Amino acid sequence: MDHDWLAAAIASRRPFRFGELEVSFNGNQAAVEVPGDGGEMTDVSANPAAVREWTRLDVHGRYRPLSGARGVRRGWQVRCSPEDLPPILEAVYPLAPRHIAMAAEGRLRVEPLDAVLGRQSGRYRAARDTPPDIRKAARDVLCGICVRTPWWDGDPSGLEGAIPCPEPCSVFVSLCRDLTVLDQTPEPVDPDPAVPFATFEEPGNEIRERCLERIRRG
Ligand code: SF4
């Protein structure tokens, strides 16, 4: 990433997508929107704490432990000044504006998966032994539904509009751990949206079942 595309877009008042958010400008006012089904949009206060609270739950009403996970609730908007955009965006995707700026300056420290798994301890110690097929399934399935791009996996792609992810997150580590401690790879079952997003030990968890399917397929 050779320039801070986010700062440049805000400075030039150019519309852009930020994960699942659509940002547009009208004169000296900015709008952050997640379109809904065409009905009335809910106005959310231009206050980072209010935006954080509003996006705590996903479209199914479940808590969102992975901030980059696609599936934020729909049909809402925030109006603010262009200068106030970074903290609003950061409220939905923590650290994302900072990571873009650091990547542009060549200061984003990238930590590979081996290093992150290798320092796990306590309950997560088993993640150190995560086999390659589970690592790959976790990378494909979990990172596949995340708005961030896993630079830690040697994928510094998608310059314009990308949100770089510098190291495997705690949800990723937890998924590796929970799949690694399984005795055998069980048969996948139908995903159940009522199972919480990151309860990977529980059959029916959508991410778990998609990973099991991939691992069994080989
Ligand atoms: S490790 Fe993957 S799932 Fe976690 S924040 Fe990074 S890109 Fe998203």
Boltz pocket constraint, residues with backbone or C-beta under 6 A from the ligand:
constraints:
  - pocket:
      binder: B
      contacts: [[A, 66], [A, 68], [A, 142], [A, 143], [A, 146], [A, 147], [A, 148], [A, 149], [A, 150], [A, 165], [A, 167], [A, 168], [A, 169], [A, 170], [A, 171], [A, 172]]
      max_distance: 6.0
